[in-house]
Amino acid sequence: MGASHDPLRPPPPDSPLGKAFLARFGLARHEPDAAFLEAVARAFGNIPFENLTKIIKYHAEGSADAALRAPGEVFGDHLRIGSGGTCFSLTALFLFLLRSYGFDARPVLADRRYGPDTHCAALVALDGRTHLVDPGYLLFTPVPVGGSAEQRVATPFNEIVLTPREGGKLDLATRQQDSETYRLTFKLPGADATEFMRAWRESFTWDMMRYPVLTRVRDGTQRYLQRTHYQERGRLHVERRAIRLDGLADAIAAEFGIAREVAARALDITARREKLDD
């Protein structure tokens, strides 16, 4: 499936894409309950966050509208070359899947220190409560939100702290070895399709389109790459190393499971862009 001008369009019930996702990760179709939501979210964690495919498609198409990657394209590329997407394309795919399975799900936007509406995630209405799942920030455990109490969610590599604020705001921080770092603020009760699509289009102008950014959970650790700086984060340790530029495509293939030729193509585009800006 190619890109669509409306990646948030409602899917048909039990769509072929939804069935393909279940088959890929060995899941059985269930009614839309809490256990099935968690199973789908955890399986979704196998799809990496990466901006390589976004850089490549924007370079080829020349406009944000044409470069939007629809859910079928994102999942098809994952099966074919091991890729994923950034928070917008991942959230669009996750929403498509959940809606296909009968869940009531919608997007939510978030502000980060470098700008408003620079992150997004999914909200799911279930059993009278709203649950947050954030594929872009590796939060694959559905967390009830909307109350007044702080919540802490343990992951294999850190602790996520969700703190409600006035005006429907929800801060997300991460805690690692007794050090807590503010990351972003969600804006509840969520965004409509127009707001989400506006923010997605604007994301093609961000600085992150100039260098590789990837993250995923693998073997119980968070693997993260920005430019040539790589780190593996466990609950009690962080290992960092710089990767030589001539070995970066190989490292991306090895650590993130993305086809080497995809990494090499994106790195070539960003390198040429840097030369033009010099």
C-alpha positions as CSV (number, residue, x, y, z in Angstrom):
1,M,0.0,0.0,0.0
2,G,1.3,3.5,-0.9
3,A,1.0,6.6,1.2
4,S,-2.4,8.1,1.7
5,H,-3.5,11.6,2.4
6,D,-5.6,10.2,5.2
7,P,-3.6,7.6,7.1
8,L,-6.1,7.9,10.0
9,R,-9.1,6.9,7.9
10,P,-11.2,4.3,9.8
11,P,-10.2,0.7,8.8
12,P,-12.6,-2.1,8.0
13,P,-13.3,-4.5,10.9
14,D,-10.7,-7.3,11.0
15,S,-8.8,-5.8,8.0
16,P,-6.2,-7.9,6.1
17,L,-3.5,-5.7,7.6
18,G,-4.8,-6.5,11.1
19,K,-4.8,-10.2,10.4
20,A,-1.3,-10.0,8.9
21,F,0.0,-8.3,12.1
22,L,-1.5,-11.0,14.3
23,A,-0.1,-13.8,12.1
24,R,3.4,-12.1,12.1
25,F,3.6,-12.1,15.9
26,G,1.7,-15.3,16.6
27,L,-1.3,-13.7,18.3
28,A,-4.9,-15.0,18.3
29,R,-7.8,-12.6,17.6
30,H,-9.8,-11.8,20.8
31,E,-12.5,-9.4,21.8
32,P,-11.2,-5.9,22.5
33,D,-10.3,-6.3,26.2
34,A,-7.4,-5.4,28.4
35,A,-5.4,-8.6,27.9
36,F,-5.7,-8.4,24.1
37,L,-4.7,-4.7,24.1
38,E,-1.6,-5.5,26.1
39,A,-0.7,-8.4,23.8
40,V,-1.0,-6.2,20.7
41,A,1.0,-3.4,22.3
42,R,3.8,-5.7,23.4
43,A,3.9,-7.3,19.9
44,F,4.1,-3.8,18.4
45,G,7.3,-3.3,20.4
46,N,9.1,-5.4,17.8
47,I,8.7,-2.6,15.3
48,P,11.6,-0.1,15.7
49,F,11.4,3.7,15.9
50,E,13.6,5.0,13.1
51,N,13.7,8.0,10.8
52,L,15.6,6.4,7.9
53,T,12.6,5.5,5.8
54,K,11.1,9.0,6.5
55,I,14.3,10.7,5.3
56,I,14.4,8.5,2.2
57,K,10.8,9.0,1.2
58,Y,10.9,12.7,1.8
59,H,14.0,13.0,-0.4
60,A,12.3,11.0,-3.1
61,E,8.9,12.8,-3.0
62,G,9.9,16.3,-2.2
63,S,6.8,17.1,-0.1
64,A,5.4,16.2,3.3
65,D,2.0,15.1,1.8
66,A,3.6,12.8,-0.6
67,A,6.0,11.4,1.9
68,L,3.5,10.3,4.5
69,R,3.8,6.6,5.0
70,A,0.4,4.9,5.5
71,P,-0.1,2.0,7.9
72,G,0.0,-0.7,5.2
73,E,3.3,0.8,3.9
74,V,4.8,0.9,7.3
75,F,4.0,-2.7,8.2
76,G,4.8,-4.0,4.7
77,D,8.2,-2.3,4.9
78,H,8.8,-3.8,8.4
79,L,8.2,-7.3,7.0
80,R,10.4,-6.6,3.9
81,I,13.3,-4.6,5.3
82,G,12.9,-4.6,9.1
83,S,12.1,-0.9,9.3
84,G,9.5,0.9,11.4
85,G,8.9,4.6,11.5
86,T,8.8,7.8,13.6
87,C,6.2,8.5,16.3
88,F,3.6,9.7,13.8
89,S,3.7,6.8,11.3
90,L,4.0,4.3,14.2
91,T,1.0,5.8,16.0
92,A,-1.0,5.8,12.8
93,L,-0.3,2.1,12.3
94,F,-1.0,1.3,15.9
95,L,-4.4,3.1,15.8
96,F,-5.3,1.4,12.5
97,L,-4.6,-2.0,14.1
98,L,-6.5,-1.3,17.3
99,R,-9.5,0.1,15.4
100,S,-9.5,-2.9,13.1
101,Y,-9.8,-5.1,16.2
102,G,-12.7,-3.1,17.6
103,F,-10.9,-0.8,20.1
104,D,-11.9,2.8,20.5
105,A,-8.6,4.6,20.0
106,R,-7.4,8.1,19.1
107,P,-4.1,10.0,18.9
108,V,-2.7,12.3,21.5
109,L,-0.1,15.0,20.9
110,A,2.7,16.0,23.3
111,D,5.0,19.0,23.7
112,R,8.7,18.6,24.2
113,R,11.3,21.2,25.2
114,Y,12.1,22.0,21.6
115,G,8.5,22.6,20.5
116,P,4.8,22.0,20.8
117,D,3.2,19.0,19.2
118,T,6.6,17.3,18.6
119,H,5.5,13.9,19.8
120,C,2.4,11.7,19.7
121,A,1.0,8.5,21.1
122,A,-2.3,6.5,21.3
123,L,-5.1,6.7,23.8
124,V,-7.5,3.7,24.1
125,A,-10.9,3.8,25.8
126,L,-11.4,0.6,27.7
127,D,-13.6,-0.4,30.7
128,G,-14.6,3.2,31.3
129,R,-11.0,4.5,31.5
130,T,-8.5,5.9,29.0
131,H,-5.3,4.1,28.5
132,L,-2.0,5.4,27.1
133,V,0.3,3.5,24.9
134,D,3.3,5.2,23.4
135,P,5.1,3.3,20.6
136,G,7.5,6.1,19.9
137,Y,8.7,6.2,23.5
138,L,8.8,2.5,24.0
139,L,5.9,2.4,26.5
140,F,4.1,-0.8,25.4
141,T,2.3,-1.4,28.7
142,P,-1.2,0.3,28.5
143,V,-1.4,2.7,31.4
144,P,-4.7,4.2,32.7
145,V,-4.6,8.0,32.6
146,G,-6.9,10.8,33.5
147,G,-6.7,10.6,37.3
148,S,-4.9,12.8,39.7
149,A,-2.2,10.3,41.0
150,E,1.3,9.9,39.8
151,Q,2.0,6.6,38.1
152,R,5.2,4.7,37.7
153,V,5.7,2.0,35.1
154,A,8.7,-0.3,35.2
155,T,10.3,-1.3,31.9
156,P,13.3,-3.7,31.4
157,F,15.6,-0.7,31.1
158,N,14.1,2.2,33.1
159,E,11.0,3.5,35.0
160,I,8.5,5.8,33.3
161,V,6.9,8.4,35.6
162,L,3.5,9.9,34.6
163,T,2.5,13.0,36.5
164,P,-0.9,14.7,36.0
165,R,-0.9,18.5,35.8
166,E,-3.6,21.1,35.6
167,G,-5.5,21.6,32.4
168,G,-5.4,18.0,31.2
169,K,-1.6,17.9,31.0
170,L,0.3,14.7,31.7
171,D,4.1,14.9,32.2
172,L,6.3,11.9,31.2
173,A,9.7,11.5,32.8
174,T,12.1,8.6,32.8
175,R,14.0,7.4,35.9
176,Q,17.3,5.6,35.7
177,Q,19.5,4.8,38.7
178,D,17.8,7.4,41.0
179,S,18.0,10.1,38.3
180,E,14.8,11.4,36.9
181,T,14.6,13.3,33.6
182,Y,11.6,15.2,32.2
183,R,10.8,14.2,28.6
184,L,7.5,15.6,27.4
185,T,3.9,16.6,28.3
186,F,0.9,15.0,26.8
187,K,-2.2,17.1,26.1
188,L,-5.4,15.1,27.1
189,P,-8.0,14.2,26.1
190,G,-6.3,13.8,22.8
191,A,-6.1,15.3,19.3
192,D,-8.5,15.1,16.3
193,A,-7.3,13.9,12.9
194,T,-6.8,17.4,11.6
195,E,-4.5,18.3,14.5
196,F,-2.6,15.1,14.2
197,M,-2.1,15.4,10.5
198,R,-0.9,19.1,10.8
199,A,1.7,18.1,13.4
200,W,2.8,15.1,11.2
201,R,3.3,17.3,8.2
202,E,5.3,19.8,10.3
203,S,7.6,17.0,11.5
204,F,9.3,16.9,8.1
205,T,10.9,20.3,8.8
206,W,12.4,19.2,12.1
207,D,16.2,19.0,12.7
208,M,16.0,15.2,13.2
209,M,15.5,14.9,9.4
210,R,19.2,15.8,9.1
211,Y,20.7,12.7,10.9
212,P,19.7,9.2,11.9
213,V,17.7,8.6,15.0
214,L,16.7,5.0,16.0
215,T,15.6,3.2,19.1
216,R,14.1,-0.1,20.0
217,V,13.9,-2.7,22.8
218,R,16.0,-5.8,22.2
219,D,17.1,-8.5,24.5
220,G,15.8,-6.5,27.5
221,T,17.7,-3.4,26.7
222,Q,16.9,-0.1,25.0
223,R,19.1,0.4,22.0
224,Y,19.5,4.0,20.8
225,L,21.4,5.8,18.1
226,Q,21.6,9.5,17.3
227,R,24.0,10.6,14.6
228,T,27.1,8.3,15.4
229,H,26.4,8.0,19.1
230,Y,25.1,4.6,20.2
231,Q,24.0,3.4,23.6
232,E,22.5,0.3,25.2
233,R,20.5,1.0,28.4
234,G,19.6,-1.6,31.0
235,R,17.9,-1.0,34.3
236,L,21.3,-0.7,36.1
237,H,23.7,0.2,33.4
238,V,24.3,2.3,30.3
239,E,26.9,1.4,27.7
240,R,27.9,4.1,25.2
241,R,30.2,4.1,22.2
242,A,30.8,6.2,19.1
243,I,30.5,4.4,15.8
244,R,32.7,5.3,12.8
245,L,30.7,6.8,10.0
246,D,32.0,4.1,7.5
247,G,30.6,1.4,9.8
248,L,27.3,3.0,10.7
249,A,25.2,1.2,8.1
250,D,26.5,-2.1,9.3
251,A,25.9,-1.2,12.9
252,I,22.3,-0.2,12.2
253,A,21.7,-3.5,10.4
254,A,23.2,-5.4,13.3
255,E,21.6,-3.6,16.2
256,F,18.2,-2.6,14.8
257,G,17.5,-5.3,12.3
258,I,17.0,-2.9,9.4
259,A,18.4,-3.8,5.9
260,R,21.8,-2.4,5.4
261,E,21.0,-0.8,2.1
262,V,18.2,1.2,3.7
263,A,20.6,2.6,6.3
264,A,23.2,3.3,3.6
265,R,20.7,5.2,1.5
266,A,19.5,7.4,4.3
267,L,23.1,8.1,5.4
268,D,24.0,9.1,1.9
269,I,21.1,11.5,1.8
270,T,22.0,13.1,5.1
271,A,25.7,13.3,4.2
272,R,24.9,15.1,1.0
273,R,22.5,17.5,2.7
274,E,25.2,18.4,5.3
275,K,27.7,19.2,2.5
276,L,25.2,21.5,0.8
277,D,24.7,23.3,4.1
278,D,28.5,23.8,4.7
